[in-house]
């Protein structure tokens, strides 16, 4: 990973942290009765920034898995792509679920 990725992730995390802080303050989600639209806004905010954070990692993992499988299997190129896409989506889904647990549910 070169310097441009470090800058990309620094800016993304900074904007995410400031936006999350503003949403929590604006909708008063720290109170005992959080507003439903504040929860929805926070969920959308977390989801979008999750895609910005892990989108490049997902893309590179699909490419890496596809190259590894294609090196072993010379035929069925579409199978290797679908297989790598499936496992990358599985990993992506697990990480996304953990991300939501950490950042969305930690408001309460």
N, C-alpha and C positions, 0 to 999 in steps of 0.2 A: 504494500500500500504506500503510495507516494504522498507528497505534501498536499496535493489538492484534495485528497480524500480526508485528511486531517482537518483541513479548513472547512470542507463540506460538512463533516460531522460536528465540528465545533459550532458552526452557525446554526445547523439544524437543532442541536440540543439546546442552544441558547434561546432560540425562538420558541421551542417547545416549552422550556421551563418558564419563560416569561408569560407565554400564553396560558399555560396551566394555572399559574399563580393568579392571573387576571380573571380567568373563568371562576376559580374558587372564590375570589374576593367579590366579584360582580354578582354572582348568584348566591352568595353566602352559603356555600355547600358545607362549611364547617359547622353550621347550626344543626340542631336536632331534627329539623324538618326541611331537608333540602328540596329545592324546586325540581320538578320533573324535567323541565326544559333545560335547566342547568346541567342535569345529569346527562341528558342527550347531547348537549353541546360538548361536554367534556369527553364523552365517548367518541364522538366524531373527531374531535381534536386529537385524541390519543391514537385513533385508528389511522388518520392521515399521516401523522408524524411517525407512526410505526412503519408505514409503507415507505416513507422517505428515509428512515434509518436503515431498514433491513431489505429494501428493494434491491439495491446493488449487491448485497450479500446473497440474496436469493438468485439473482441473475447469474452471478459467478459460480454459485454452487450447482446450478443446472448445467452450465457449460462444462464444469469440471467433471461432474458425474457422467455426462454424456461422452466426454473424451475418454474417461476411464473404461466405461462399458464398451464403447466402440472399439477400443484397442483390443479387447478380448473377444468380442463378437463381431465378425466381419460382415455378416448378413443381417437383415432385418434392422435397417437404420431407424425406421419409424418406431420400432419397439424400444430401441435404446433411448430415444428421446422421450417417449411416454414414460418409461420406467424412471428415468432421471427426474422428469418433471413431477411424477407422483411422489417420489421420496423427498424431493425438495419442498413440495407443498405440505407434506406431512411434517417435516421439520419446521417449516414456516408456521404452520398452524399451532404447533406446540409452543413455539417461542412467542407467538402472538397471544395465546391464552395466558402464558406466564406474564407477559407484558401488561395485559389488561388487569390481571390480579394485582400486580405491583402498583400501577399508576392510577387505575380507575377506582378500585376498591379501597385504596389507602386514604381516600378523602374522608371516609367516615371514622 
